[in-house]
Amino acid sequence: MGYARKVGWVTAGLVIGAGACYCIYRLTRGRKQNKEKMAEGGSGDVDDVGDCPGARYNDWSDDDDESSENKGIVWYPPWARIGTEAGTRARARARARATRARRAVQKRASPNSDDTILSPQELQKVLCLVEMSEKPYILEAALIALGNNAAYAFNRDIIRDLGGLPIVAKILNTRDPIVKEKALIVLNNLSVNAENQRRLKIYMNQVCDDTITSRLNSSVQLAGLRLLTNMTVTNEYQHMLANSISDFFRLFSAGNEETKFQVLKLLLNLAENPAMARELLRAQVPSSLGSLFNKKENKEVILKLLVIFENINDNFKWEENEPTQNQFSEGSLFFFLKEFQVCADKILGIESHHDFLVKVKVGKFMAKLAERMFPKSQE
């Protein structure tokens, strides 16, 4: 009887070990694919984590084979915990299996591989991991798996139906910036869906606050800006960001080029909505905004900013709102546009300061602005 019981324990341990290794393999094989699918709502070229030196990812390179992270995900059978020679051999075999699994992931991982698409049952298990685990490396691996699968349209409905939206959104409260970034990327991929957007709107204020208060130019800030940009593609939820427009202009002025472009995408969504024109004009803008036109700023940044100004100018009914124009305070975008002639004169007056296209765009915008904003002065 004792021998049969031992055989039973050994068999059960082998089955559990095989299952655990397979789950680790399926969860972690998404790390390499994540560089292809998770940035920019699942369609970008690189993972944002790659923008920072010293990022936690290195595509499972052989340099990290004895790192604490890899040791943390190795499953040891019960008898391997005993300080015996047999236990030592069992632990060595478990480490070898984990090493072979990660090398297989590195060798065979492909963005187009069907193996990366999890079934609803597997997605449910991953969501359980996200909900129950407190280990950052487990949360990170699980969120990567979810993000890769959320890049497929048919999986967005499945993850929602499994209750995945509040589970992932709860991770936004974590203090780990890498885990928070991965959660934002998952929500970004899921937000390319009208029903998901309707359910995610309750988290927009939290995402907005976290994005504004995050470290400038950080991966968390960029991921938050991308999510907010996706949530404002339609006009339905744009009003929820009305009180944060001044902060977005501040990020635009202070941020690096990548942050500037991401803020411009968000502001462009808002500027295309006539209902947001007044809120944009009311927003306080930093005094340094005008200096963008006085130095050799990236041409694309200036052109996109001019498009935003043109949309606001076209959407705001200047003549109808003339009696209420005194409601705009000094330092607002309204006053900035009223004094934009100063910036325009500098651009048009300095021959070698900007290329020809910028000068043409500025000249056309000034003509339209003067026609709409100061109609009486033209008579």
C-alpha positions in Angstrom: 0.0 0.0 0.0 2.9 2.4 0.9 4.5 1.7 -2.5 1.3 2.4 -4.4 0.8 5.6 -2.5 4.3 6.8 -3.4 3.8 5.9 -7.1 0.5 8.0 -7.0 2.3 11.0 -5.6 5.0 10.7 -8.2 2.5 10.5 -11.0 0.5 13.4 -9.7 3.6 15.5 -9.4 4.6 14.8 -13.0 1.2 15.8 -14.3 1.2 19.0 -12.3 4.7 19.8 -13.4 3.9 19.3 -17.0 0.8 21.5 -16.8 2.8 24.3 -15.0 5.6 24.2 -17.5 3.1 24.4 -20.4 1.3 27.4 -18.8 4.6 29.2 -18.3 5.5 28.5 -21.9 2.2 29.8 -23.2 2.3 32.9 -21.0 5.9 33.9 -21.7 6.1 33.2 -25.4 4.2 36.5 -26.0 7.2 38.6 -24.8 8.8 38.7 -28.2 5.6 39.1 -30.1 4.7 42.0 -27.8 7.3 44.2 -29.6 5.3 43.8 -32.8 1.8 44.1 -31.5 1.3 45.9 -28.2 2.5 49.4 -29.0 0.1 51.9 -30.7 -3.0 49.8 -29.9 -1.6 46.6 -31.3 -0.3 47.9 -34.6 2.9 49.6 -33.7 6.5 48.6 -34.5 8.1 48.4 -31.1 7.2 47.9 -27.5 7.5 51.2 -25.5 9.7 49.6 -22.9 12.4 49.5 -25.5 12.6 53.2 -25.5 14.2 53.2 -22.1 17.8 52.0 -21.4 17.8 49.2 -18.9 14.3 48.0 -19.7 13.3 44.7 -18.1 12.9 42.9 -21.4 15.7 41.4 -23.3 13.7 38.9 -25.4 14.7 36.0 -23.1 18.3 36.4 -24.0 20.8 33.8 -22.7 22.4 36.5 -20.5 19.6 36.2 -17.9 19.5 32.4 -17.5 20.2 32.6 -13.7 18.3 35.8 -13.0 15.9 35.9 -10.0 13.0 36.3 -12.4 13.6 33.0 -14.2 14.2 31.2 -11.0 10.9 32.5 -9.7 8.8 30.9 -12.4 10.5 27.4 -12.2 8.1 24.8 -10.7 9.8 22.3 -8.4 8.2 19.0 -7.6 7.4 18.3 -3.9 10.2 15.9 -3.4 12.8 18.3 -4.8 12.5 20.5 -1.6 14.1 17.8 0.5 17.9 18.4 1.0 18.9 15.1 -0.5 20.9 14.1 -3.5 17.7 13.0 -5.3 16.1 16.4 -4.5 19.1 18.2 -5.9 18.9 16.2 -9.1 15.1 16.9 -9.4 15.7 20.6 -9.0 18.4 20.5 -11.7 16.0 18.7 -14.0 13.3 21.3 -13.3 15.6 24.2 -14.1 16.7 22.5 -17.3 13.1 22.1 -18.4 12.5 25.8 -17.8 15.6 26.7 -19.7 14.6 24.6 -22.7 11.1 26.1 -22.6 12.4 29.7 -22.7 14.9 28.9 -25.5 12.1 27.3 -27.5 10.1 30.4 -27.0 13.0 32.5 -28.2 13.6 30.3 -31.2 10.1 29.6 -32.3 8.3 32.8 -31.4 6.6 34.4 -34.4 4.1 37.3 -34.5 2.0 35.3 -37.0 2.0 32.0 -35.0 -1.4 30.7 -34.2 0.0 29.3 -30.9 -0.1 32.8 -29.5 -3.9 33.0 -29.8 -5.4 31.6 -26.6 -8.7 29.9 -26.4 -11.4 31.3 -24.2 -10.6 28.8 -21.5 -6.9 29.8 -21.6 -7.8 33.5 -21.5 -9.9 32.8 -18.4 -6.9 31.2 -16.7 -4.7 34.2 -17.6 -7.4 36.6 -16.2 -7.4 34.5 -13.0 -3.6 34.9 -12.8 -4.0 38.7 -13.2 -6.7 38.8 -10.6 -5.1 36.6 -8.0 -1.3 37.1 -8.3 0.7 39.8 -6.6 4.0 38.8 -8.2 5.1 41.6 -10.7 6.8 39.1 -13.1 3.7 36.9 -13.2 1.4 40.0 -13.7 3.7 41.2 -16.4 3.8 37.9 -18.3 0.0 37.5 -18.0 -0.7 41.1 -19.2 1.6 40.6 -22.2 -0.4 37.4 -23.1 -3.6 39.4 -22.8 -2.3 42.3 -24.7 -1.2 40.1 -27.6 -4.6 38.5 -27.7 -6.5 41.7 -27.4 -4.8 42.8 -30.6 -7.3 40.5 -32.4 -10.8 41.8 -32.9 -12.6 38.6 -32.0 -10.7 38.3 -28.7 -11.8 41.8 -27.5 -15.4 40.6 -27.1 -14.3 37.4 -25.4 -12.1 39.1 -22.8 -14.9 41.6 -22.1 -17.5 38.7 -21.7 -15.0 37.0 -19.3 -15.1 40.0 -17.1 -11.6 41.0 -18.1 -12.0 44.8 -18.3 -12.4 45.5 -14.5 -9.7 42.9 -13.7 -7.2 44.6 -15.9 -8.3 48.1 -14.9 -7.7 47.2 -11.2 -4.0 46.8 -12.0 -3.9 50.6 -12.7 -3.6 51.0 -8.9 -0.2 49.3 -8.8 2.9 51.2 -8.1 5.0 49.1 -10.4 5.5 51.3 -13.5 6.2 48.4 -15.9 3.1 46.4 -14.7 1.0 49.6 -15.0 2.3 50.2 -18.5 1.4 46.7 -19.6 -2.1 47.1 -18.1 -2.6 50.4 -20.0 -1.5 48.7 -23.2 -4.0 45.9 -22.7 -6.8 48.5 -22.1 -5.6 50.4 -25.2 -5.9 47.3 -27.4 -9.3 46.5 -25.9 -10.6 50.1 -26.4 -10.7 49.6 -30.2 -14.3 48.4 -29.7 -17.4 50.5 -29.1 -18.9 48.4 -26.3 -15.5 48.2 -24.6 -15.2 51.9 -24.8 -18.6 52.3 -23.2 -17.4 50.2 -20.2 -14.0 51.7 -20.0 -15.2 55.3 -19.8 -15.5 55.0 -16.0 -11.7 54.7 -15.8 -10.9 57.7 -18.0 -10.5 60.2 -15.2 -8.1 57.9 -13.4 -6.1 57.2 -16.5 -6.0 61.0 -17.3 -4.8 61.8 -13.7 -2.1 59.1 -13.8 -0.9 60.2 -17.3 -0.6 63.8 -16.3 1.2 63.0 -13.0 3.5 60.3 -14.3 7.2 61.0 -14.9 7.6 63.2 -18.0 8.2 61.2 -21.2 7.9 57.9 -19.3 6.5 54.7 -20.9 3.5 54.9 -18.5 2.8 58.4 -19.7 3.0 57.5 -23.3 0.8 54.4 -22.8 -1.8 56.5 -21.0 -1.8 59.1 -23.8 -2.3 56.4 -26.4 -5.3 55.0 -24.4 -6.9 58.4 -24.1 -6.3 59.0 -27.8 -8.2 55.8 -28.6 -11.0 56.8 -26.3 -11.4 60.1 -28.0 -11.6 58.9 -31.6 -15.3 59.5 -31.4 -16.9 62.5 -29.8 -18.9 60.6 -27.2 -16.4 60.7 -24.3 -14.3 63.8 -25.2 -16.1 66.0 -22.7 -14.6 64.0 -19.9 -11.2 65.5 -20.7 -12.3 69.1 -20.8 -10.7 70.0 -17.4 -7.4 68.4 -18.4 -6.8 70.2 -21.7 -4.5 72.8 -20.0 -2.4 69.9 -18.7 -2.1 68.4 -22.1 -0.7 71.7 -23.5 1.8 71.7 -20.6 2.9 68.2 -21.5 3.2 69.2 -25.1 5.4 72.2 -24.3 7.6 70.3 -21.8 7.8 66.8 -23.4 10.2 65.3 -25.8 9.4 64.8 -29.5 7.6 61.5 -28.9 5.4 62.9 -26.2 4.7 66.0 -28.3 3.4 63.8 -31.2 1.2 61.7 -28.9 -0.3 64.8 -27.3 -0.9 66.3 -30.7 -2.9 63.2 -31.8 -5.1 63.6 -28.7 -5.6 67.3 -29.2 -6.4 66.8 -32.9 -9.2 64.4 -31.9 -10.6 67.1 -29.6 -10.2 69.9 -32.1 -12.2 68.1 -34.8 -15.3 68.2 -32.5 -17.1 71.5 -32.7 -18.5 71.0 -29.2 -15.0 71.0 -27.8 -13.9 74.3 -29.5 -14.9 76.5 -26.6 -13.2 74.2 -24.1 -10.0 74.2 -26.1 -10.0 78.0 -26.4 -10.6 78.3 -22.6 -7.6 76.1 -21.8 -4.6 77.8 -20.3 -1.5 77.4 -22.4 2.2 77.9 -21.3 3.9 81.0 -22.5 6.6 78.7 -24.1 4.0 77.6 -26.7 4.8 80.6 -28.8 8.5 79.9 -28.8 7.8 76.7 -30.8 7.4 79.0 -33.8 10.5 81.0 -33.0 13.1 78.2 -33.1 13.8 75.3 -35.4 11.3 73.0 -34.1 10.4 69.8 -35.9 8.5 70.8 -39.0 5.9 68.0 -38.5 5.2 69.2 -35.0 4.5 72.8 -36.2 2.3 71.6 -39.1 0.2 69.4 -36.8 -0.2 72.2 -34.3 -1.4 74.5 -37.1 -4.0 71.9 -38.2 -5.3 71.9 -34.6 -5.5 75.7 -34.6 -7.2 75.6 -38.0 -9.9 73.1 -36.8 -10.6 75.2 -33.7 -10.8 78.4 -35.8 -13.2 76.6 -38.3 -15.4 75.1 -35.6 -15.8 78.1 -33.3 -18.5 80.5 -34.3 -16.7 83.7 -33.6 -19.4 86.2 -34.5 -22.1 84.4 -32.5 -19.9 84.1 -29.5 -18.5 87.7 -29.7 -20.5 88.9 -26.6 -19.1 86.1 -24.5 -15.4 86.5 -25.5 -14.7 88.3 -22.3 -15.2 85.0 -20.5 -11.8 83.8 -21.7 -9.0 84.6 -19.3 -5.5 85.9 -20.1 -3.1 83.1 -20.8 -5.8 81.0 -22.5 -5.5 79.6 -26.0 -8.0 82.3 -27.1 -5.6 85.1 -26.2 -2.7 83.1 -27.7 -4.5 83.0 -31.0 -5.4 86.7 -30.8 -1.7 87.5 -30.4 -0.6 84.8 -32.9 0.2 87.6 -35.4 3.4 88.2 -33.5 4.6 84.6 -34.0 3.5 84.7 -37.7 5.4 87.9 -38.3 8.6 86.3 -37.0 8.2 83.2 -39.1 7.3 85.0 -42.3 10.0 87.7 -41.7 13.0 85.4 -41.1 13.9 84.0 -44.5 16.0 81.0 -43.4 14.2 80.2 -40.1 11.7 77.6 -41.5 11.1 75.8 -44.7 8.8 77.1 -47.4 5.8 74.8 -46.5 5.7 76.0 -42.9 5.7 79.6 -44.1 2.8 78.9 -46.5 0.8 77.2 -43.9 1.3 79.9 -41.4 0.4 82.6 -43.9 -2.8 80.8 -44.9 -3.8 80.2 -41.2 -3.2 83.9 -40.4 -5.4 85.0 -43.3 -8.3 82.6 -42.1 -7.8 83.6 -38.5 -8.0 87.4 -39.3 -11.1 86.8 -41.4 -12.9 84.8 -38.7 -11.6 86.4 -35.5 -11.4 90.0 -36.5 -14.1 90.5 -39.2 -14.9 94.1 -38.3 -11.3 95.2 -38.6 -11.2 94.1 -42.2 -14.0 96.4 -43.3 
